[in-house]
Amino acid sequence: MSKPWQPYALHILDSIAKIRRIQARGDIRQDDILYDAAVRNLQTLSEATQQLPIELKQQFPEIPWREISGFRNILVHNYLGDIDPQTVAAVIEQYLEVLKNAIQNMLAQ
């Protein structure tokens, strides 16, 4: 019997909401404390996406699931040295809303 995936989906939505609250406090490209908080939540949501069923993720091909997992590895293990705040901010702006919509749609099914 597999573990329920819904708690992970809710965890992703919670992390996205936290990142949005972090952004409301200031620019993560300018404030290292806000940046660290945003990166931590990106790590958390990236880890949680790995617990979603493959069959479910396949219904949302617009989401770069493999890249999210790879991004998590870069964030956690810091493979490339210090992560660039510009890149992190761009990832947040480009992908978070699309991911949020996909997760909400998964939960609505």
C-alpha positions in Angstrom: 0.0 0.0 0.0 1.4 3.3 -1.0 1.5 6.4 1.1 -1.1 9.1 0.4 0.2 11.8 -1.8 -2.2 14.6 -0.8 -0.2 15.7 2.3 2.8 16.3 0.0 0.7 18.3 -2.4 -0.6 20.4 0.5 3.0 20.8 1.7 3.9 22.2 -1.7 1.1 24.7 -1.6 2.2 25.7 1.9 5.8 26.3 0.7 4.5 28.4 -2.2 2.4 30.5 0.2 5.4 31.0 2.4 7.6 32.1 -0.5 4.9 34.6 -1.5 4.9 36.0 2.0 8.7 36.2 2.0 8.5 38.1 -1.3 6.0 40.5 0.3 8.6 41.4 2.9 11.3 42.4 0.4 13.4 41.5 -2.6 15.2 38.2 -2.1 17.9 39.4 -4.5 18.8 42.1 -2.0 18.1 40.6 1.4 20.1 37.5 2.3 17.8 36.5 5.2 14.7 36.6 2.9 16.8 34.8 0.2 17.8 32.0 2.6 14.1 31.6 3.7 13.0 31.4 0.1 15.7 28.8 -0.8 14.7 26.7 2.2 11.1 26.6 1.0 12.1 25.8 -2.5 14.0 22.8 -1.1 11.0 21.7 0.8 8.6 22.0 -2.1 11.1 20.3 -4.5 11.5 17.4 -2.1 7.7 17.1 -1.8 7.2 16.9 -5.6 9.2 13.7 -5.6 6.5 12.1 -3.4 3.7 12.7 -6.0 2.6 9.7 -8.1 4.3 9.6 -11.5 0.9 8.9 -13.1 -0.5 12.0 -11.6 2.5 14.1 -12.6 2.2 12.9 -16.2 -1.2 14.6 -16.4 0.7 17.9 -16.1 3.4 17.9 -18.7 3.7 21.7 -18.5 5.5 21.2 -15.2 9.2 20.4 -15.4 9.1 17.7 -12.8 12.6 16.3 -13.4 14.1 19.8 -13.4 12.4 20.6 -10.1 14.0 17.5 -8.6 17.3 18.4 -10.1 17.0 22.0 -8.8 16.4 20.6 -5.3 19.7 18.6 -5.5 21.5 21.8 -6.5 19.9 23.8 -3.7 20.6 21.1 -1.0 24.0 20.0 -2.1 25.2 23.3 -3.5 26.9 21.6 -6.4 27.6 24.8 -8.2 28.9 26.9 -5.3 26.8 29.7 -4.1 23.4 29.8 -5.8 22.7 33.0 -7.7 19.8 35.0 -6.2 18.9 36.2 -9.7 18.3 32.7 -10.8 16.3 31.7 -7.8 14.1 34.8 -8.2 13.6 34.0 -11.9 12.6 30.4 -11.0 10.1 31.7 -8.4 8.6 34.1 -10.9 8.5 31.7 -13.8 7.3 28.5 -12.2 5.7 28.9 -8.9 2.2 30.0 -10.1 2.1 27.3 -12.7 3.1 24.7 -10.1 0.5 26.0 -7.7 -2.2 25.7 -10.3 -1.2 22.1 -11.2 -1.1 21.1 -7.5 -4.5 22.6 -6.9 -5.9 20.8 -10.0 -4.4 17.5 -8.7 -6.1 18.0 -5.4 -9.4 18.8 -7.0 -9.5 15.5 -9.0 
